[in-house]
């Protein structure tokens, strides 16, 4: 099971995206755990996640997030969710990010 964390400014919009991703994952038969948090909570979750998805409005944080992920000693995939995917709350599109390196 992959553990996915979505971060945004306050955690609210990423909560809607996480719900849509859960629905899409269930339809595809994927075993994932998806949660949404504020970017200020990132470091609290680095020991438990496999994937970090960043809201497009926080794209400026990508390099910093990758550095924090690397310092955790775990291999964590870090991706920024494209604006189009995020704006449409496209759970399927967000899940497709897991397949790209």
N, C-alpha and C positions, 0 to 999 in steps of 0.2 A: 504494500500500500504506500502510495506517495502522499506526503504531507505538503500541502501548498498553502502559502501565506500570501494574501493580497494586502498591499498597503496603499493608503491614500492619506490625504491631509487629516481627516477626522475619523475615518473608518466607516462612514455612512454609505457613500456611493460604492465603495468596494464591497460593502455588505450585500448590496443588490447584485453586483457582479458575481460574488461568491455563490449566492443562491442560484443564479442562472447557470453557473458552472456545475454546481451539484446536480441540477436537473439534467444537463447535457451528459455528464459523466454517468449518471444512472442509466440513461437511454443507451449509452455505448457499452455499458457493463464494466466500466472502469472502477477500480477500487482506489478511491482517493479521499483524503480528508482535506477540506478546504475551509480556511477561516480568513476573516478580514479584520484588520487592525489599523490603528493610526500609525503613521511612520515613526512616531516617537516611541512606539513599543517594539520596534524591530529587534533590537539587541536582546530583548527578553525571550525571543522565540528562535534564535539562531541554532540552538542546540536540538531543536525538534523538527525542523523543516527540511524538505528536499528541494523545494522550489519556492522562489520569491518572485512574485509578480508585482510590478510597480505601476500605479496609475500614471497615465501619460502626463498629467499636470506636475508630476514629480520626477520627470525624466532627468532633470538636472542632478538627481541623487544617484543615478545608476552606478557611476564609478565608485562612489563612496559605499554604496550597498554591496558592490562586488568585493571591495576591500574588507568590509566587515564580515561578509560571508566567508572569504578566504581565511580570515583570522580565526574563524571558528574551528578550523581544522577538519571541516566536513566539506564534501563536494555538494555545493548548492547551486542549482541553476538559477540565474538571475536574469529576468527579462522585463522590459518595459512593455506594457500592453499598448498596442497601437491606438491612436485616438479614435479611429473609425470603429474598432472592436469595442472599445470602452464606451463610446458615445451611444452605441446601439445596444449596450449591455449584452453583447453576443457571447454567451457562455461557450458555444461550440468553437468560435474563433479564438477565444482565450485558451481553451484546452489544446488547440492546435499549436500553441507556442511551446508546449511541452515536448513536441517532436522535433523542434528546430534547435540547433546548437548555436 
